[in-house]
Amino acid sequence: MGDRVALEDHPWHAPNAETVARETVLNSMFVLIANAPQYSARQLLTAYKRQAAVEQGHHIFKGPLGVAPIFLKNPAKITAYYVYVVYIALLIW
């Protein structure tokens, strides 16, 4: 067995203050690029954060939807009927 090194002597164990400050700055950045110069950075960030709510509102289009049995034989007709029903439901809502 070779020489044993104390855990405190490893560089990854106790980073210096400069490393912590540099990593804090790098880890704290949030880059949001947009081509809308008429909006401020705060407005863009607010709109970006609201995107999750919009996505939640449209989750019905992104996954399967349980519906009552439809007695149509052609899959294209079933899809068209489904899209029509969802469209009418959104118009009513």
MOVEN-V183551 format. One record per helix or strand. SS is the DSSP state (a for helix, b for strand). FROM is the first residue (numbers start at 1). LEN is the number of residues. If there is no record, write none. Layout:
# MOVEN-V183551
ss->SS from->FROM len->LEN
ss->SS from->FROM len->LEN
This chain:
# MOVEN-V183551
ss->a from->7 len->3
ss->a from->17 len->11
ss->a from->41 len->17
ss->a from->59 len->3
ss->a from->75 len->18
